[in-house]
Amino acid sequence: MVALSGVRFGETNEDVRTVQKALIAQGHDIPGGPTGHFGEQTKAAYVRDRHHVNHSGSDFAARVQQADPHRPPAPY
């Protein structure tokens, strides 16, 4: 599970990398790949995801978990 509190613009961490993997798995382009840095490329992919798919936060969290199912839950 990802602690979404750690997924913020400008942050670099494994939670961001997991979100990037989920976005890429959904077909969104992040040219630099899953770097773990939440920069302009990740922001653009996330905005496209929100624009094209009207999911609740829990649905997005499920897709993030599917991208990295072996990752242990993050502390809140």
N, C-alpha and C positions, 0 to 999 in steps of 0.2 A: 504494500500500500504506500501511497505517496502522501507526505505531509504537504498539502497545498500551500501552507503558510510559507514554505521555502521556495515556492515557485513564483518568483517576482522578477519583473524586468530588472536586468543588471546583475542578477544573482548567477552564480556558477556552482552547481552541486548535482548530486545523483538524482534528486527528485526532478530537476529540470530535464536531465537526460532521459528519464523514464517518460516524461510528458512528450518530449521530442520523438521518442520511439513510437509512442501511441499516435501522434499526429502523422508521422511518416507512414505507419501501418494503415492509416485511414486514407492515404493517397495524397497527403499534403506535402508540398515540396519545401524542404529545408536544405538549401544547396550545400551548406557546410556539414550536414549530417548531424547526428546526435552528439554534440560536443559537450553538453551539460551547461552551456552558457545561454541564458535567456536574453538574446539580443534582438535586433530588428527582424532577422529571418524567422525566429521562433514566434515573435509577436505577430508577424504577418500570417504565418500558418495558423496560429491560434484564432486570429480574427476571422480568417477564411472558414475555419471549422465552425465557429459560432454562427457565422453568417449563413452557411449552407446547411447546417444540421441543427435543428432546434432540440437539443438534449438538455435535460436537467443536469445539475452538478453531479448527482450520483451516477448518472449514466456515463458521464465523461470519466469519472473516477474508475468505473468498471472497465472502460476501454484502456485507461492507463495501466490498470492491473493486468489486463490481458497482454499488454506489450512486454511486460516483465513479470511473469507469474511466479518466479522463484525468488523475487525480492522480498525480504521480510518486511512486515509492517513498520512504518516509521512512527516514532513517538510523537505525540501531539503536545 
